[in-house]
């Protein structure tokens, strides 16, 4: 296969672990040998596979012997459990070290791999969540790994908008680590989430001065319009960004070291693309969840027969808690501190275009609406659920389909999953799932129908190790939850 390097074509024998789509094969051929590159591919276009094809190629020609993947908490487990095993070369033995793994096996492997006298025969992956780079232990672990393998290492920041703030501890740590590695990459679907200034730190991860500036402030002076303002509380003068300039120049600079692809451009992609984003329970959620599991265990130990209907009722309570809400015995609705909402906002920040968000519970919907309005403005979102009047429902669909300012549609599948057309969106997020298979299938068809000209991305937010994952697996197996519980041992769903 021919690969581009500078202005030449280099012939290198290479076999993909999984068959690439046409756009993936072309991107790998054009960029795999570049020391640094930005992959600005919309969610669903397969940028993780492209990165792992690049790693596979470089490993096969002995350019690297390790790779570091930095990713947000919601996706870094996905690299370990799915992406690397699926897309990394089948011919090269490898070991994955996942930050946060507290098992004895991990500790022993970590100690053995980093021993100064050891010489691992396997290719080494170190996958770490970006949040860990705000802690001394995370920064030190990454430094220890690079002490062993840099500069013969590729480092990648997935969803690189997480390091857009040049002052943040994790950004400083990530950029410092990147400059120890010869090969560097950033992946994101939308590198500019709020302003062109978001690009500076992300690109500095690739190469200092790549945008023509070694300082964020000189970069800001060239591309932002600044105005002196006075703080009304203390009278101090400060500079505020009031606009942007030279955007064409910045766009031309980006083209020299980046690839931008949208789903519309990938004609060979499947028409439906499914992705999972994982979130962990907070300590408060876990306490509630464990209390219900304890109740279930007590019930089982009594030897009582658990009916399918009783199992469904208990399953509902457990699912509500995982989603961050529940009802007290008196019927009072309460929200539970959770990580699901912040993960949703991360997804929205990474996604361009219009987005449909389905949530199963009324409390969640109101919380989502409040967060989106706060972040993007009231005109950016419409709702469609039980509290929405019939007149407002019709207006919501019309605005979402026709108004460019309206980017987000928030509803539940019970109300909005039938009979409406939402083809303005190519991305659907399931904040939480209904356990009715028909409602899931119908809701998927709101934007996957006649009038849709692009591939559609479906993103499920899921908490591993809970009923949340059991529900999603059942739906993907085309099973109604009630039928599944009836046909299985109901007890299996409660533990």
C-alpha positions, 0 to 999 in steps of 0.5 A: 500500500502506498503512503504519503510522506511529505511530497513522496509516496512510500510503498509499505506492506500493510494489512488492516485489522478491520476493513476500512471505509473508503474515506478511512483508507484514504486518510490513513494513506495520506497522514499515517506517516506524519509526525503530528496530525489533527483528525477533525472527523465528525462523530461516527466517521471512524476516527478511532479506527483511523488512529489505530490503523496509524498506530498499527502501521508505525508499530509494524515498521518499528517507528514506535513501541508504545502508544498513549491514549488520553480521553475523557472518562466517558470514552476512555474505557471504550478504547480498552474494551472495544476500539483497541481489541477490534482495530489494532493489528492482529499480527502484533502482540500488545498489552493495555494498561488502563489508568484506574485499574486497581486489580492485582494483575494491573499492578504487577504488569505495571511494575514489570513493564516500567522496571528499568531492566525490562524489555517488553516484547509486546506493544504497550498501550497506556489509556488514561482519562484526561481528568487524571491529569489534574492530579499528581498521581495521574501526571506522575504515572504518565511521566513514568510511562514516557520515561520508559517509552518516549520518544518511540511513542505515539500520544493521542488526545481523543475529544481534544476539546477537553484540553482547549483551556490553555491554563487548565492543569490537565492541558498543561500536563497533556501538552508537556507529555505530548512534546516528549513523543515523536508522533502526536495526534488529536481527535475531535468532531468539532475543534471549535466549540465556542470560539476560534481561540479553542484551537490554540491549546489543542494545536499546541499539543501537536506542536508548539508554534504550529499556528504561528504563535508560542503564546496564547496571548499573541495568538489571541491578539491576532485572531480576536477583537478585544475591547477594554471593559471596566469591572463595575465592582472594583473599577479595574480595567480588563480586556474582553473578546467581542469578535474574531478576525483573520478566520480565513488565515486560520482556516488555511493554517489548519488545512496544512496539518488536519483532516476534516470529514463530515458524515455527509461526505462519507457515502459508504458509511452505514446509514445507522451508526451506534456509539456508547458513552460510559458514565460512572455512578457518584457515591450518592447514586451508589448508596441508593443503588446498593440499598435497593440491591440489599432489599432485593437480596433480602427478598430472595433470601426469604425464599419468596417468589418474585413475579415478573411484574415485581421485578419490573417495578424494582427494575424501574426504581434501580434505573431511575437512580442510575439516571439521577432521579427517584421518588420517595415513599411519599411520592416526592421527586428528588434529583440525585447527584450524577455524572450523566448530565455533564457527559451529555453536555460534553457530547453536545460540545463535541457535536456539530449540527442539530441533536435529538435528546431522548430521556425517560424521566420528566425530572431529567428532561427539565434538568437537561433543558435548564443546562442547555438553556444556560449554556446555549441560550433559550432559543437553542432548544425545544421540548416535547414531553408530557408537560408540553401543550399540543400547540407548543409541540407543533411549534417545537417540531417546526422550529427544530426543522426550520430555525437555524438557531434551534439546535436541540430537541429534548423529549421522551419517547413515550410522547415524541417517539411517534408520528413526527419528523425530525430529519434536521438532526443527524445525531440522536442521544439517548440520555436514558432508554425506555424499556419498550422496544417499540418506543426505541425503534420508533424514536430512532425513525424520527430522523432516520426516514424519508427526507434524511440525506445523511447517516444518523448517529445514535449515542447511548449514555450508559452506566456499566455494571448496572441495569442500565447496561442490561436494558440496552443489551436487551433492546439491541437484541430486539427484546422487550424488557417485560418479555425478557424478564418474563422469559428469564429468571426475574431474579437475574435482572435485579442483581 
